[in-house]
Amino acid sequence: MQIFLVLLLLQLQTVPIKCLPWPVRLSSDVNFQRSGGDTYTSDVPRSFDCAMRKSAYEYGKHLLPRLGAFEELFVALGLNMECQGNSYENEEYGSIARKLKQRQKQSQYESESFPKDAVFVAPMATSSLKGTGKIRRPFTNIQVAVDFAAEYTESKLVVLRGGTYYIQDTLRFTSKHSGVQLVAYEKETPVVSGGVKLEVKWEPYDVDVNEGGNGRNIYVADLSGQNIENIPGLQLNGSRATRARYPNLEGGIEVSPMYGSMIKSSDAVWTPPDFERFGKVQYFTDENPAHWRNNTPIGQFNEPWFQKYKIGIGGLCSVYDPPVSYWCSKDTQGGGAFAYRTPIGVSPKKNALPNSPYKNPKNAVFFVWRPARWANWMFEVSNYEAGTNNFTFGRGGFQGARGSDKGGDWFIENVLEELDSPGEFFYDKESKRLYLFHNGTGPPHPDTVVVSPQHQVLVNITGTKWDPVKNMKFKGIKYIAAAHTYMNPHGVPSAGDWALERFGAIFLEGTEGISVESCEIERVDGNGIMLSGYNRNTTIQNSDLAFIGGTAIALWGRTNETEGDNHPQAGVDGTDGNSP
């Protein structure tokens, strides 16, 4: 759509116009007119202008057919205003225009589509009186509204008015909420945010943008008193800022650097794994021939690969939750197969980190590819020796399933000395000071909305196989600003090369008949939707997921290698139904 409008504006440049905003406002004569100091022209024939608007509208419908009449675009292009009269010989356009006109006449409080006991929520109170859930006195808290609807109404319908809801805690739904519908008000977009809106007053910190200066434009804000323990991510007017790192991301965190913006593995000396770190591994191999796969012999010893179910419990796989993996089993098979392990530290070579040694990197995070980029690991720092520039890794290394003695390509993040590129930020947890290298001239605009994602799960729908959450519906709602989960406990779902965390902006477990329809999930820093364990008849349709930090939609059952009856032998058996 943006490309089409750019081409459209290029075509309009063939007539004598100056910096015309879109849509072009036409007058009834051929004279220039001034408004707010800008010059406009009416030399664009109305027939041409309206035809181009219609073409843009039809193209928009073609791109997003699920939006039907796409009334928002109809209005944005001015088809309900500038192109009336003869331009409505198209009955569809006329019908849309009449519908919009009728809707404008209708009171904002009138709605024939909602039952009388519907419960309404608005992000800000519309009355000084306490909310009752009625349309003129809505609740302001979604959880309160849903609990009320579940217990006291027949329709169990909760209607969210437009605006942003900065939730104080994860929205939690259990079997007592079965049948509740959470929907958007007509033609409005409610936004559920897992972030905290920060009150910031920017002061210069390192500003030298004059000719011959260092080019830095860094500002700082004191967040003391705002009850912010950490800022794992930052969004400015809805777009992510980049946590201070090296090497820099020239395009910012939302633009893939492909194979760039990394330090080579060979530019560091890796501390070897400690194989005794967590004790011995408990091995299990299923020797029941009835359970073996009937596959073709391959490999060095002409044996079938992956024929027998086998796992290792504990040992170096103690980093996982549960502490089990095929890659800790005895005699692993496959290309480059060996037991899982990771390095326990790193010493970057000279000039690998040109801004080191660091003053205080205790909150730094290392992002390390496994060699050949099969998976990646993240490590916290447990100790740093400035004299040797040696880092000892703390928690981490569980984000991938395949191990190695060394790390592959890597970068470091969350270090103040690496705050040297436009769009980067750093938060000092001890001083409660937020630093921002503003990507612009002068300080950030005072109206900039500054949000830090804090909640990892926005919606938690959890029951059990025996007492499931049933027939809930979520429609027309946008979900944003969930915090990252890559340092949360991970497990290994399969014998693949990867691990996964059981978290998502929308999390389901123990459910039946849940529907997510016409929703948006955008700029959440972990997984989008996680279906964990028992789930049946889940519907996700006509929804958009964009700028997702992890997996968009993940389905992951549960097995009982480490607990329950007959473990670990029962781990191979998935017939208990505890899966999506």
C-alpha positions as CSV (number, residue, x, y, z in Angstrom):
1,M,0.0,0.0,0.0
2,Q,2.8,2.4,0.9
3,I,4.5,1.7,-2.4
4,F,1.3,2.3,-4.3
5,L,0.8,5.7,-2.6
6,V,4.4,6.7,-3.3
7,L,3.8,5.9,-7.0
8,L,0.6,7.9,-6.8
9,L,2.3,10.9,-5.4
10,L,5.0,10.6,-8.1
11,Q,2.3,10.7,-10.8
12,L,0.8,13.8,-9.1
13,Q,4.1,15.6,-9.4
14,T,3.4,15.9,-13.2
15,V,1.1,18.7,-12.4
16,P,2.2,22.0,-10.7
17,I,1.6,21.3,-7.1
18,K,3.8,22.0,-4.0
19,C,4.3,19.4,-1.2
20,L,0.7,18.2,-1.4
21,P,-0.5,16.3,1.7
22,W,-2.6,13.2,1.0
23,P,-5.4,13.3,0.3
24,V,-5.4,16.4,-1.9
25,R,-8.0,18.9,-0.8
26,L,-9.8,20.3,-3.8
27,S,-11.4,23.7,-4.2
28,S,-14.1,24.8,-6.6
29,D,-12.0,27.2,-8.6
30,V,-8.6,27.1,-10.3
31,N,-6.8,29.6,-8.0
32,F,-4.2,28.8,-5.5
33,Q,-5.3,28.9,-1.9
34,R,-3.3,29.2,1.3
35,S,-4.0,27.4,4.6
36,G,-1.5,27.5,7.5
37,G,1.2,28.9,5.2
38,D,1.1,26.0,2.7
39,T,0.2,26.4,-0.9
40,Y,-2.4,24.1,-2.6
41,T,-3.8,23.9,-6.0
42,S,-7.0,22.8,-7.6
43,D,-5.4,22.1,-11.0
44,V,-5.7,18.3,-10.4
45,P,-9.0,17.4,-12.2
46,R,-11.6,16.0,-9.7
47,S,-12.1,13.0,-12.0
48,F,-8.4,12.1,-11.9
49,D,-8.1,12.6,-8.2
50,C,-11.2,10.5,-7.3
51,A,-10.1,7.8,-9.7
52,M,-6.7,7.6,-8.1
53,R,-8.3,7.4,-4.6
54,K,-10.6,4.6,-5.8
55,S,-7.7,2.7,-7.3
56,A,-5.8,3.0,-4.0
57,Y,-8.9,1.8,-2.1
58,E,-9.4,-1.2,-4.4
59,Y,-5.7,-2.1,-4.1
60,G,-6.0,-1.9,-0.3
61,K,-8.9,-4.3,-0.3
62,H,-7.0,-6.6,-2.6
63,L,-4.0,-6.7,-0.1
64,L,-6.3,-7.4,2.9
65,P,-9.4,-9.1,1.6
66,R,-10.3,-10.3,5.1
67,L,-11.1,-6.7,6.0
68,G,-14.1,-6.8,3.7
69,A,-15.2,-3.2,2.9
70,F,-12.2,-1.8,4.6
71,E,-14.1,1.2,5.9
72,E,-11.0,2.7,7.6
73,L,-9.2,3.0,4.3
74,F,-12.4,4.3,2.6
75,V,-12.4,7.2,5.1
76,A,-8.6,7.7,5.1
77,L,-8.7,8.3,1.3
78,G,-11.6,10.7,1.7
79,L,-14.0,8.7,-0.4
80,N,-16.8,9.6,2.0
81,M,-16.1,13.3,1.5
82,E,-14.3,14.5,-1.6
83,C,-15.7,12.0,-4.1
84,Q,-19.5,12.2,-3.5
85,G,-22.2,12.7,-6.1
86,N,-21.6,11.1,-9.4
87,S,-18.7,9.2,-8.0
88,Y,-21.1,7.0,-6.1
89,E,-22.6,5.3,-9.2
90,N,-20.8,2.4,-7.7
91,E,-23.4,0.9,-5.4
92,E,-20.8,-0.5,-3.0
93,Y,-19.3,2.9,-2.4
94,G,-22.7,4.5,-2.0
95,S,-23.6,1.8,0.6
96,I,-20.4,2.4,2.6
97,A,-20.9,6.2,2.5
98,R,-24.5,5.9,3.7
99,K,-23.5,3.5,6.5
100,L,-20.8,5.8,7.7
101,K,-23.1,8.8,7.6
102,Q,-25.8,7.0,9.5
103,R,-23.2,5.9,12.1
104,Q,-22.1,9.5,12.6
105,K,-25.6,10.5,13.4
106,Q,-25.9,7.7,15.9
107,S,-25.1,8.5,19.5
108,Q,-21.7,7.2,20.7
109,Y,-23.6,5.4,23.4
110,E,-26.1,3.7,21.2
111,S,-25.4,0.1,20.0
112,E,-28.0,-2.4,18.9
113,S,-25.5,-5.2,18.6
114,F,-24.7,-5.7,22.3
115,P,-27.0,-7.4,24.8
116,K,-28.4,-5.4,27.7
117,D,-26.2,-7.1,30.3
118,A,-22.9,-6.5,28.3
119,V,-20.1,-5.3,30.5
120,F,-18.1,-2.3,29.2
121,V,-14.6,-1.3,29.9
122,A,-12.7,1.9,29.0
123,P,-9.0,2.7,29.7
124,M,-10.0,6.0,31.4
125,A,-13.0,6.7,33.4
126,T,-15.7,8.6,31.6
127,S,-17.4,9.5,34.8
128,S,-16.3,10.6,38.3
129,L,-18.6,8.0,39.7
130,K,-17.4,4.4,40.4
131,G,-17.6,2.2,37.3
132,T,-20.5,-0.2,37.2
133,G,-19.8,-1.8,33.8
134,K,-22.5,0.1,32.0
135,I,-21.7,1.9,28.8
136,R,-21.9,5.3,30.5
137,R,-20.0,4.1,33.6
138,P,-17.6,1.5,32.4
139,F,-15.1,-0.4,34.4
140,T,-11.5,0.7,33.9
141,N,-9.9,-2.7,34.8
142,I,-10.3,-5.6,32.4
143,Q,-9.8,-8.3,35.0
144,V,-12.5,-6.8,37.2
145,A,-14.9,-6.6,34.2
146,V,-14.3,-10.2,33.1
147,D,-14.7,-11.5,36.7
148,F,-18.0,-9.5,37.0
149,A,-19.3,-10.8,33.6
150,A,-18.5,-14.4,34.4
151,E,-20.3,-14.3,37.7
152,Y,-23.2,-11.9,37.3
153,T,-24.3,-11.8,33.6
154,E,-26.0,-14.2,31.3
155,S,-24.4,-13.1,28.1
156,K,-20.9,-13.1,29.6
157,L,-19.9,-10.4,27.1
158,V,-17.2,-7.9,27.9
159,V,-16.8,-5.0,25.5
160,L,-13.5,-3.0,25.4
161,R,-13.6,0.6,24.3
162,G,-10.7,1.9,22.2
163,G,-7.5,3.1,23.8
164,T,-4.5,1.6,25.6
165,Y,-4.8,-0.6,28.7
166,Y,-1.6,-0.7,30.6
167,I,-2.3,-3.8,32.6
168,Q,-1.0,-4.0,36.2
169,D,-0.8,-7.8,36.1
170,T,-1.3,-10.6,33.7
171,L,-5.0,-11.1,32.8
172,R,-5.8,-14.6,34.2
173,F,-8.7,-16.8,33.1
174,T,-9.7,-20.1,34.6
175,S,-12.6,-22.5,34.1
176,K,-14.9,-20.1,36.0
177,H,-14.5,-17.8,33.0
178,S,-15.7,-20.3,30.5
179,G,-18.1,-18.8,27.9
180,V,-16.8,-15.2,28.4
181,Q,-16.3,-13.2,25.3
182,L,-13.9,-10.3,25.2
183,V,-14.5,-8.1,22.1
184,A,-13.7,-4.7,20.8
185,Y,-16.3,-2.0,20.6
186,E,-17.5,-1.3,17.1
187,K,-14.9,0.4,15.0
188,E,-12.6,1.0,17.9
189,T,-9.3,-0.7,18.7
190,P,-8.5,-1.6,22.3
191,V,-4.8,-2.2,23.0
192,V,-3.7,-4.4,25.8
193,S,-0.1,-3.4,26.7
194,G,2.3,-5.3,28.9
195,G,4.4,-2.2,29.3
196,V,4.7,0.5,31.8
197,K,4.4,4.1,30.5
198,L,7.4,5.9,31.9
199,E,7.3,9.6,33.0
200,V,10.6,10.9,31.7
201,K,12.3,14.3,31.8
202,W,15.3,14.2,29.5
203,E,18.5,16.0,30.4
204,P,21.6,16.3,28.3
205,Y,24.3,13.6,29.2
206,D,26.7,13.5,26.3
207,V,25.6,15.9,23.6
208,D,28.2,17.0,21.0
209,V,26.7,17.2,17.6
210,N,28.6,20.3,16.4
211,E,31.1,20.1,13.6
212,G,34.2,18.4,14.9
213,G,32.4,16.9,17.9
214,N,31.9,13.2,18.7
215,G,28.4,13.3,17.1
216,R,26.7,11.9,20.2
217,N,23.2,13.0,21.2
218,I,22.7,11.1,24.5
219,Y,20.2,12.2,27.1
220,V,19.4,10.8,30.5
221,A,16.2,10.6,32.7
222,D,16.0,9.8,36.4
223,L,13.3,7.2,37.0
224,S,13.6,7.1,40.8
225,G,10.2,6.7,42.4
226,Q,8.6,5.0,39.4
227,N,9.0,1.5,40.9
228,I,10.9,0.2,37.9
229,E,13.3,-2.6,38.8
230,N,14.6,-3.2,35.3
231,I,14.0,-2.1,31.7
232,P,14.5,-5.2,29.5
233,G,13.2,-3.4,26.5
234,L,12.2,0.1,25.5
235,Q,9.6,1.3,23.0
236,L,9.4,4.9,21.7
237,N,6.0,5.8,20.1
238,G,5.5,2.1,19.6
239,S,8.8,1.2,18.0
240,R,11.6,-0.7,19.7
241,A,14.8,1.0,20.7
242,T,18.0,-1.1,20.7
243,R,19.7,-2.0,24.0
244,A,23.3,-0.8,24.0
245,R,25.5,-3.4,22.3
246,Y,28.6,-4.2,20.3
247,P,28.7,-4.5,17.3
248,N,26.1,-1.9,16.6
249,L,22.9,-2.6,14.6
250,E,23.0,0.1,11.9
251,G,19.3,-0.4,11.1
252,G,18.2,-0.8,14.7
253,I,16.8,-3.9,16.4
254,E,13.8,-4.2,14.0
255,V,16.0,-4.6,10.9
256,S,17.8,-7.9,10.4
257,P,21.5,-7.6,10.0
258,M,21.6,-11.0,8.3
259,Y,25.1,-12.3,8.9
260,G,26.5,-9.0,10.0
261,S,26.8,-7.1,13.3
262,M,28.6,-10.1,15.0
263,I,32.1,-10.7,16.3
264,K,33.8,-13.8,14.9
265,S,34.2,-16.9,17.1
266,S,37.9,-16.8,16.4
267,D,38.2,-13.3,18.0
268,A,37.8,-14.9,21.4
269,V,39.2,-17.6,23.6
270,W,36.4,-19.8,25.0
271,T,36.6,-21.3,28.5
272,P,35.9,-25.1,28.1
273,P,32.8,-26.7,29.5
274,D,32.7,-28.1,33.0
275,F,31.3,-31.6,32.6
276,E,31.0,-32.2,36.3
277,R,29.1,-29.0,36.9
278,F,25.8,-30.7,37.7
279,G,26.9,-34.2,38.5
280,K,26.2,-37.4,36.6
281,V,23.7,-38.1,33.8
282,Q,20.9,-40.7,34.2
283,Y,20.7,-42.5,30.9
284,F,17.6,-44.3,29.6
285,T,17.1,-46.2,26.3
286,D,13.9,-47.9,25.4
287,E,14.8,-51.5,24.5
288,N,11.3,-52.6,23.8
289,P,11.4,-53.7,20.1
290,A,7.7,-52.9,19.7
291,H,8.5,-49.3,20.2
292,W,11.4,-49.1,17.7
293,R,11.2,-47.2,14.5
294,N,11.5,-49.3,11.3
295,N,14.0,-47.2,9.5
296,T,16.9,-47.7,7.2
297,P,20.4,-48.3,8.6
298,I,22.8,-45.4,8.0
299,G,25.8,-43.9,9.7
300,Q,29.3,-45.0,10.5
301,F,28.3,-48.4,11.9
302,N,25.5,-49.1,9.5
303,E,22.9,-48.7,12.3
304,P,19.5,-47.1,12.1
305,W,19.7,-43.5,13.4
306,F,17.1,-42.5,16.0
307,Q,15.6,-46.0,16.0
308,K,15.3,-46.2,19.8
309,Y,13.8,-43.7,22.2
310,K,16.6,-42.5,24.4
311,I,17.2,-39.6,26.8
312,G,19.5,-38.3,29.4
313,I,18.3,-36.8,32.7
314,G,20.3,-34.4,34.7
315,G,24.0,-33.8,34.2
316,L,24.6,-30.8,31.9
317,C,20.9,-31.1,30.9
318,S,20.1,-29.8,34.4
319,V,19.9,-26.4,32.8
320,Y,16.6,-27.4,31.1
321,D,13.1,-27.5,32.5
322,P,12.5,-30.4,32.7
323,P,16.1,-31.4,32.9
324,V,16.0,-33.9,30.1
325,S,17.1,-34.1,26.4
326,Y,18.0,-36.6,23.7
327,W,21.3,-34.7,23.4
328,C,22.3,-35.8,26.9
329,S,21.5,-39.5,26.2
330,K,24.1,-42.2,25.7
331,D,25.6,-42.6,22.2
332,T,23.7,-39.8,20.5
333,Q,23.4,-40.0,16.7
334,G,23.1,-37.6,13.9
335,G,25.5,-35.3,12.1
336,G,28.1,-34.0,14.4
337,A,26.5,-35.8,17.3
338,F,27.9,-35.5,20.8
339,A,26.6,-34.8,24.2
340,Y,25.2,-31.3,25.0
341,R,27.7,-28.9,26.6
342,T,28.5,-25.1,26.4
343,P,31.5,-23.0,27.2
344,I,31.5,-21.5,30.6
345,G,33.2,-18.2,29.8
346,V,35.0,-16.1,27.2
347,S,38.1,-13.9,26.9
348,P,37.7,-11.6,23.9
349,K,41.0,-11.0,22.0
350,K,42.6,-7.6,21.7
351,N,40.3,-5.0,19.9
352,A,37.4,-7.5,19.7
353,L,35.6,-5.2,22.1
354,P,37.2,-1.8,21.4
355,N,35.3,-0.1,24.2
356,S,36.5,-2.5,26.9
357,P,37.6,-3.0,29.6
358,Y,34.2,-2.2,31.1
359,K,33.6,-0.5,34.4
360,N,30.6,-2.5,35.5
361,P,29.3,-5.2,33.1
362,K,27.5,-7.3,35.7
363,N,24.2,-6.9,33.9
364,A,25.7,-7.6,30.5
365,V,24.3,-10.4,28.3
366,F,26.3,-12.4,25.8
367,F,24.4,-13.6,22.7
368,V,26.3,-16.5,21.2
369,W,25.6,-18.6,18.1
370,R,26.5,-22.3,18.3
371,P,29.1,-23.0,15.7
372,A,27.5,-23.3,12.2
373,R,24.5,-21.3,13.6
374,W,22.4,-24.3,14.5
375,A,20.9,-22.5,17.5
376,N,21.9,-19.6,19.8
377,W,22.6,-19.2,23.4
378,M,22.3,-16.3,25.8
379,F,24.4,-16.0,28.9
380,E,24.4,-13.7,31.9
381,V,27.7,-12.6,33.4
382,S,28.6,-14.0,36.9
383,N,32.2,-12.6,37.1
384,Y,34.4,-10.2,35.2
385,E,38.1,-9.6,35.4
386,A,38.9,-6.3,33.8
387,G,42.7,-7.0,33.8
388,T,42.4,-10.0,31.5
389,N,39.0,-9.0,30.0
390,N,37.7,-12.4,31.0
391,F,34.0,-13.0,31.4
392,T,32.6,-16.0,33.4
393,F,29.2,-17.0,32.3
394,G,26.4,-17.3,34.7
395,R,22.8,-18.5,34.0
396,G,22.1,-19.3,30.4
397,G,23.1,-21.6,27.5
398,F,19.7,-23.4,27.6
399,Q,18.2,-21.7,24.5
400,G,19.5,-24.3,22.1
401,A,19.6,-28.1,22.4
402,R,22.9,-28.8,20.6
403,G,26.1,-28.1,22.4
404,S,29.7,-27.3,21.6
405,D,33.0,-26.7,23.4
406,K,33.2,-23.2,21.8
407,G,30.9,-20.5,20.9
408,G,30.3,-19.3,17.3
409,D,29.8,-15.7,16.3
410,W,28.6,-13.5,19.1
411,F,27.8,-10.0,20.5
412,I,27.5,-8.4,23.9
413,E,24.6,-6.3,25.1
414,N,23.5,-4.1,28.0
415,V,26.8,-2.3,28.7
416,L,26.9,1.5,29.2
417,E,30.2,1.9,27.3
418,E,28.5,0.5,24.2
419,L,25.9,3.3,24.1
420,D,27.4,4.8,21.0
421,S,24.8,4.5,18.2
422,P,21.6,6.4,17.4
423,G,18.5,4.5,18.7
424,E,20.3,2.7,21.6
425,F,19.4,2.9,25.2
426,F,20.9,1.7,28.5
427,Y,19.3,1.4,32.0
428,D,21.4,1.6,35.1
429,K,19.5,-0.5,37.7
430,E,21.4,0.9,40.6
431,S,21.1,4.6,39.9
432,K,17.6,4.2,38.2
433,R,18.9,6.3,35.3
434,L,17.7,5.7,31.7
435,Y,20.1,6.7,28.9
436,L,19.0,7.2,25.3
437,F,21.1,8.0,22.2
438,H,18.3,10.0,20.5
439,N,18.0,9.3,16.8
440,G,17.2,12.9,15.9
441,T,18.1,16.5,16.4
442,G,18.0,17.9,19.9
443,P,16.3,16.1,22.7
444,P,13.4,13.6,22.3
445,H,10.1,15.3,21.8
446,P,8.3,15.8,25.1
447,D,5.2,14.1,23.7
448,T,7.1,10.9,22.9
449,V,5.4,7.9,24.5
450,V,8.1,6.0,26.3
451,V,7.1,2.4,27.3
452,S,9.1,-0.4,28.9
453,P,7.7,-3.9,28.4
454,Q,7.3,-5.5,31.8
455,H,4.8,-8.4,31.7
456,Q,5.9,-11.5,29.8
457,V,2.4,-12.9,29.5
458,L,-0.5,-10.6,28.8
459,V,-3.3,-13.2,28.8
460,N,-3.1,-16.5,30.7
461,I,-5.9,-19.0,30.0
462,T,-5.2,-22.0,32.2
463,G,-7.4,-25.0,33.2
464,T,-6.8,-28.7,33.3
465,K,-7.8,-31.6,31.1
466,W,-10.4,-32.5,33.7
467,D,-11.5,-28.9,34.3
468,P,-10.8,-27.0,31.1
469,V,-11.5,-23.4,30.3
470,K,-14.2,-23.6,27.6
471,N,-15.5,-21.5,24.8
472,M,-13.8,-18.2,25.5
473,K,-13.6,-15.7,22.6
474,F,-11.2,-12.8,22.0
475,K,-12.0,-10.6,19.1
476,G,-10.7,-7.3,17.6
477,I,-8.1,-6.7,20.3
478,K,-4.5,-5.6,19.9
479,Y,-1.7,-7.0,22.2
480,I,1.6,-5.2,22.5
481,A,4.7,-4.7,24.6
482,A,5.2,-8.1,26.3
483,A,8.7,-8.5,27.8
484,H,11.3,-10.9,26.5
485,T,11.5,-14.4,27.7
486,Y,14.8,-15.7,26.3
487,M,16.3,-15.9,29.8
488,N,13.3,-17.9,31.2
489,P,13.6,-21.7,31.7
490,H,13.6,-23.6,28.4
491,G,12.9,-27.2,27.6
492,V,13.8,-29.5,24.7
493,P,10.5,-30.4,22.8
494,S,12.2,-32.9,20.5
495,A,15.5,-34.4,19.3
496,G,16.0,-31.2,17.2
497,D,18.6,-28.5,17.6
498,W,16.5,-26.1,19.6
499,A,14.8,-25.4,22.9
500,L,11.7,-23.5,23.8
501,E,10.2,-21.6,26.7
502,R,6.6,-22.2,27.8
503,F,5.6,-18.6,27.6
504,G,3.6,-16.4,25.2
505,A,1.9,-13.1,25.1
506,I,-1.3,-15.2,25.0
507,F,-0.8,-18.5,26.9
508,L,-3.2,-21.4,26.7
509,E,-3.2,-24.7,28.7
510,G,-6.1,-26.9,29.6
511,T,-8.6,-25.4,27.2
512,E,-11.4,-26.3,24.8
513,G,-12.9,-24.2,22.1
514,I,-10.9,-21.0,22.6
515,S,-11.2,-18.5,19.7
516,V,-8.8,-15.7,18.8
517,E,-10.3,-13.7,16.0
518,S,-9.4,-10.5,14.2
519,C,-6.7,-9.7,16.7
520,E,-3.3,-8.2,16.4
521,I,-0.1,-9.2,18.3
522,E,2.7,-6.8,17.6
523,R,6.1,-6.0,19.1
524,V,5.9,-8.6,21.9
525,D,9.5,-9.6,22.8
526,G,8.8,-13.3,23.4
527,N,6.5,-15.8,21.8
528,G,3.2,-14.6,20.4
529,I,0.7,-17.4,21.2
530,M,1.7,-20.5,23.2
531,L,-0.5,-23.6,23.3
532,S,0.9,-25.8,26.0
533,G,-0.2,-29.2,27.0
534,Y,-3.9,-30.1,26.7
535,N,-5.8,-27.8,24.2
536,R,-8.6,-28.8,21.9
537,N,-10.5,-27.0,19.1
538,T,-8.5,-23.8,19.3
539,T,-9.2,-21.3,16.6
540,I,-6.8,-18.5,15.6
541,Q,-8.1,-16.7,12.5
542,N,-8.0,-13.4,10.6
543,S,-5.3,-12.2,13.0
544,D,-1.9,-10.5,12.4
545,L,1.3,-11.2,14.2
546,A,4.2,-8.8,13.5
547,F,7.6,-8.0,14.9
548,I,7.5,-11.0,17.2
549,G,10.6,-11.5,19.3
550,G,10.3,-15.3,19.5
551,T,8.0,-17.8,17.8
552,A,4.7,-16.4,16.4
553,I,2.5,-19.5,17.4
554,A,3.9,-22.5,19.2
555,L,2.2,-25.8,20.1
556,W,4.0,-28.0,22.7
557,G,2.6,-31.0,24.5
558,R,3.8,-32.5,27.8
559,T,5.5,-35.9,28.4
560,N,6.5,-37.5,31.7
561,E,10.1,-38.4,31.5
562,T,10.9,-36.9,34.9
563,E,7.7,-37.3,36.9
564,G,4.5,-39.2,37.2
565,D,3.8,-42.9,36.9
566,N,6.3,-45.2,35.1
567,H,8.9,-42.5,34.3
568,P,11.1,-42.2,32.4
569,Q,9.8,-45.2,30.4
570,A,6.5,-43.5,29.8
571,G,8.2,-40.5,28.1
572,V,7.9,-42.2,24.8
573,D,4.1,-42.5,25.2
574,G,2.1,-39.5,24.1
575,T,-1.3,-41.1,24.2
576,D,-2.4,-39.5,27.4
577,G,-3.7,-36.6,25.4
578,N,-1.7,-33.9,27.2
579,S,-0.9,-32.1,24.0
580,P,-2.5,-29.5,21.7
